[in-house]
Amino acid sequence: MQAFLANVRWLSLEELGQQPELDPILTLLTLPVLAKPEIPDATEQILEPRPDLVDTVATILMERFPLLTLEEIMALINLPTDHLRHTHAAQALLAEGEASAVALRQLNQLCGPLSDTTTARIQALPLELLEALAVWLAEHTG
């Protein structure tokens, strides 16, 4: 074990982010620790040579800033609204929102108005459970 640890090198992501002309993949690693004002430049350095990384950038930023809307994240990284909406990460969020809306509509029809607490708990369910709930409700309330 000690021989293994002797070969371990620690890497400061903050220091890594300060290096000029960093490879896009290495710049990607710095997104979780960059100051918010530095993110637009960093994402440009990533996406200009590697537009295929837009899903990864969006996912990292959505995890880092969970209170920002998709539009706010797009504005932060200077991408047009339509561009980010077609990423896998955005599609997953939209699917969750649609499944949540369907399940809530069905539950409101079946049970009457739901409390804010119940609504929030349903909206927090993972996509698979939301879809299963919507299917079950459709089959049993038809």
LUMVO-418852 format. One record per residue (C-alpha): x, y, z; residue in three letters; residue number from 1. Coordinates in Angstrom, 1 decimal. Layout:
# LUMVO-418852
+--------+--------+--------+--------+-----+
|      x |      y |      z | residu | num |
+--------+--------+--------+--------+-----+
|      X |      Y |      Z |    ALA | NUM |
...
+--------+--------+--------+--------+-----+
***
This chain:
# LUMVO-418852
+--------+--------+--------+--------+-----+
|      x |      y |      z | residu | num |
+--------+--------+--------+--------+-----+
|    0.0 |    0.0 |    0.0 |    MET |   1 |
|    2.8 |    2.4 |    0.9 |    GLN |   2 |
|    4.5 |    1.8 |   -2.5 |    ALA |   3 |
|    1.2 |    2.8 |   -4.2 |    PHE |   4 |
|    0.8 |    5.9 |   -2.1 |    LEU |   5 |
|    4.4 |    7.0 |   -3.0 |    ALA |   6 |
|    3.3 |    7.2 |   -6.6 |    ASN |   7 |
|    0.1 |    9.3 |   -5.9 |    VAL |   8 |
|    0.3 |   12.9 |   -7.0 |    ARG |   9 |
|   -2.3 |   15.4 |   -5.8 |    TRP |  10 |
|   -3.8 |   17.8 |   -8.2 |    LEU |  11 |
|   -5.3 |   21.1 |   -7.3 |    SER |  12 |
|   -8.2 |   21.8 |   -9.7 |    LEU |  13 |
|   -7.9 |   25.5 |   -8.8 |    GLU |  14 |
|   -4.3 |   25.6 |   -9.9 |    GLU |  15 |
|   -5.0 |   23.5 |  -13.0 |    LEU |  16 |
|   -7.7 |   26.1 |  -14.0 |    GLY |  17 |
|   -5.1 |   28.9 |  -13.9 |    GLN |  18 |
|   -2.9 |   27.3 |  -16.6 |    GLN |  19 |
|   -3.1 |   28.9 |  -20.0 |    PRO |  20 |
|   -4.3 |   27.0 |  -23.1 |    GLU |  21 |
|   -5.4 |   24.0 |  -21.2 |    LEU |  22 |
|   -6.7 |   20.9 |  -23.0 |    ASP |  23 |
|  -10.6 |   21.0 |  -23.2 |    PRO |  24 |
|  -10.9 |   17.8 |  -21.2 |    ILE |  25 |
|   -8.7 |   19.2 |  -18.4 |    LEU |  26 |
|  -10.6 |   22.5 |  -18.5 |    THR |  27 |
|  -13.8 |   20.4 |  -18.1 |    LEU |  28 |
|  -12.3 |   19.1 |  -14.8 |    LEU |  29 |
|  -12.1 |   22.6 |  -13.4 |    THR |  30 |
|  -15.8 |   23.5 |  -13.9 |    LEU |  31 |
|  -16.8 |   22.3 |  -10.4 |    PRO |  32 |
|  -14.3 |   24.7 |   -8.7 |    VAL |  33 |
|  -14.1 |   27.7 |  -10.9 |    LEU |  34 |
|  -15.5 |   31.0 |   -9.7 |    ALA |  35 |
|  -18.9 |   31.7 |  -11.4 |    LYS |  36 |
|  -17.6 |   34.7 |  -13.4 |    PRO |  37 |
|  -14.8 |   32.4 |  -14.9 |    GLU |  38 |
|  -17.3 |   29.8 |  -16.2 |    ILE |  39 |
|  -18.2 |   31.5 |  -19.5 |    PRO |  40 |
|  -14.6 |   31.7 |  -20.7 |    ASP |  41 |
|  -13.8 |   28.1 |  -19.5 |    ALA |  42 |
|  -16.9 |   26.7 |  -21.3 |    THR |  43 |
|  -15.9 |   28.5 |  -24.5 |    GLU |  44 |
|  -12.4 |   27.0 |  -24.2 |    GLN |  45 |
|  -14.1 |   23.6 |  -23.9 |    ILE |  46 |
|  -16.8 |   23.8 |  -26.5 |    LEU |  47 |
|  -15.1 |   25.7 |  -29.2 |    GLU |  48 |
|  -12.7 |   22.8 |  -30.1 |    PRO |  49 |
|  -15.0 |   20.1 |  -28.6 |    ARG |  50 |
|  -18.7 |   20.9 |  -29.2 |    PRO |  51 |
|  -19.4 |   17.2 |  -28.5 |    ASP |  52 |
|  -18.9 |   18.0 |  -24.8 |    LEU |  53 |
|  -21.9 |   20.2 |  -24.4 |    VAL |  54 |
|  -23.9 |   17.5 |  -22.7 |    ASP |  55 |
|  -21.1 |   17.0 |  -20.2 |    THR |  56 |
|  -20.7 |   20.7 |  -19.5 |    VAL |  57 |
|  -24.5 |   21.1 |  -19.0 |    ALA |  58 |
|  -24.6 |   18.1 |  -16.7 |    THR |  59 |
|  -21.7 |   19.4 |  -14.5 |    ILE |  60 |
|  -23.2 |   22.9 |  -14.3 |    LEU |  61 |
|  -26.7 |   21.6 |  -13.6 |    MET |  62 |
|  -25.3 |   19.6 |  -10.7 |    GLU |  63 |
|  -23.2 |   22.5 |   -9.5 |    ARG |  64 |
|  -26.0 |   25.0 |   -9.7 |    PHE |  65 |
|  -29.2 |   23.1 |   -8.9 |    PRO |  66 |
|  -31.1 |   26.3 |   -8.2 |    LEU |  67 |
|  -30.4 |   27.8 |  -11.7 |    LEU |  68 |
|  -33.0 |   27.2 |  -14.4 |    THR |  69 |
|  -31.9 |   25.7 |  -17.7 |    LEU |  70 |
|  -32.2 |   29.2 |  -19.3 |    GLU |  71 |
|  -29.9 |   30.7 |  -16.6 |    GLU |  72 |
|  -27.3 |   28.0 |  -17.2 |    ILE |  73 |
|  -27.5 |   28.6 |  -21.0 |    MET |  74 |
|  -27.0 |   32.3 |  -20.4 |    ALA |  75 |
|  -24.0 |   31.5 |  -18.1 |    LEU |  76 |
|  -22.2 |   29.6 |  -20.8 |    ILE |  77 |
|  -23.3 |   31.9 |  -23.6 |    ASN |  78 |
|  -25.2 |   29.3 |  -25.6 |    LEU |  79 |
|  -28.5 |   29.9 |  -27.4 |    PRO |  80 |
|  -31.5 |   28.4 |  -25.7 |    THR |  81 |
|  -32.3 |   26.0 |  -28.5 |    ASP |  82 |
|  -28.8 |   24.6 |  -28.5 |    HIS |  83 |
|  -28.8 |   23.3 |  -24.9 |    LEU |  84 |
|  -32.4 |   22.1 |  -25.0 |    ARG |  85 |
|  -31.3 |   19.3 |  -27.4 |    HIS |  86 |
|  -28.6 |   17.9 |  -25.1 |    THR |  87 |
|  -29.2 |   14.6 |  -23.3 |    HIS |  88 |
|  -29.1 |   16.3 |  -19.9 |    ALA |  89 |
|  -31.8 |   18.8 |  -20.9 |    ALA |  90 |
|  -34.0 |   16.1 |  -22.5 |    GLN |  91 |
|  -33.8 |   14.1 |  -19.2 |    ALA |  92 |
|  -34.9 |   17.2 |  -17.2 |    LEU |  93 |
|  -37.8 |   17.9 |  -19.7 |    LEU |  94 |
|  -38.9 |   14.2 |  -19.5 |    ALA |  95 |
|  -39.0 |   14.4 |  -15.7 |    GLU |  96 |
|  -41.0 |   17.6 |  -15.9 |    GLY |  97 |
|  -43.5 |   16.0 |  -18.3 |    GLU |  98 |
|  -43.9 |   12.8 |  -16.3 |    ALA |  99 |
|  -44.3 |   14.8 |  -13.2 |    SER | 100 |
|  -47.0 |   17.0 |  -14.7 |    ALA | 101 |
|  -48.9 |   14.0 |  -16.0 |    VAL | 102 |
|  -48.8 |   12.2 |  -12.7 |    ALA | 103 |
|  -49.8 |   15.3 |  -10.8 |    LEU | 104 |
|  -52.7 |   16.0 |  -13.1 |    ARG | 105 |
|  -54.0 |   12.4 |  -12.7 |    GLN | 106 |
|  -53.6 |   12.5 |   -8.9 |    LEU | 107 |
|  -55.4 |   15.9 |   -8.7 |    ASN | 108 |
|  -58.3 |   14.4 |  -10.8 |    GLN | 109 |
|  -58.4 |   11.3 |   -8.6 |    LEU | 110 |
|  -57.8 |   12.8 |   -5.1 |    CYS | 111 |
|  -58.6 |   16.5 |   -5.5 |    GLY | 112 |
|  -56.1 |   19.3 |   -4.9 |    PRO | 113 |
|  -52.8 |   18.0 |   -3.4 |    LEU | 114 |
|  -50.9 |   19.9 |   -0.7 |    SER | 115 |
|  -47.7 |   21.7 |   -1.6 |    ASP | 116 |
|  -45.7 |   19.2 |    0.4 |    THR | 117 |
|  -47.2 |   16.2 |   -1.5 |    THR | 118 |
|  -46.7 |   18.0 |   -4.9 |    THR | 119 |
|  -43.1 |   18.7 |   -4.0 |    ALA | 120 |
|  -42.5 |   15.0 |   -3.0 |    ARG | 121 |
|  -44.0 |   13.7 |   -6.2 |    ILE | 122 |
|  -41.9 |   16.2 |   -8.3 |    GLN | 123 |
|  -38.8 |   14.9 |   -6.5 |    ALA | 124 |
|  -39.3 |   11.3 |   -7.6 |    LEU | 125 |
|  -36.9 |    9.8 |  -10.1 |    PRO | 126 |
|  -38.1 |    9.7 |  -13.7 |    LEU | 127 |
|  -38.6 |    5.9 |  -13.6 |    GLU | 128 |
|  -41.0 |    6.2 |  -10.7 |    LEU | 129 |
|  -42.9 |    9.1 |  -12.1 |    LEU | 130 |
|  -43.4 |    7.2 |  -15.4 |    GLU | 131 |
|  -44.5 |    4.1 |  -13.5 |    ALA | 132 |
|  -46.9 |    6.2 |  -11.3 |    LEU | 133 |
|  -48.4 |    7.8 |  -14.4 |    ALA | 134 |
|  -48.9 |    4.4 |  -16.1 |    VAL | 135 |
|  -50.5 |    2.9 |  -13.0 |    TRP | 136 |
|  -52.8 |    5.9 |  -12.6 |    LEU | 137 |
|  -53.8 |    5.7 |  -16.2 |    ALA | 138 |
|  -54.6 |    2.0 |  -16.0 |    GLU | 139 |
|  -56.5 |    2.2 |  -12.7 |    HIS | 140 |
|  -58.5 |    5.5 |  -13.2 |    THR | 141 |
|  -59.3 |    5.2 |  -16.9 |    GLY | 142 |
+--------+--------+--------+--------+-----+
***
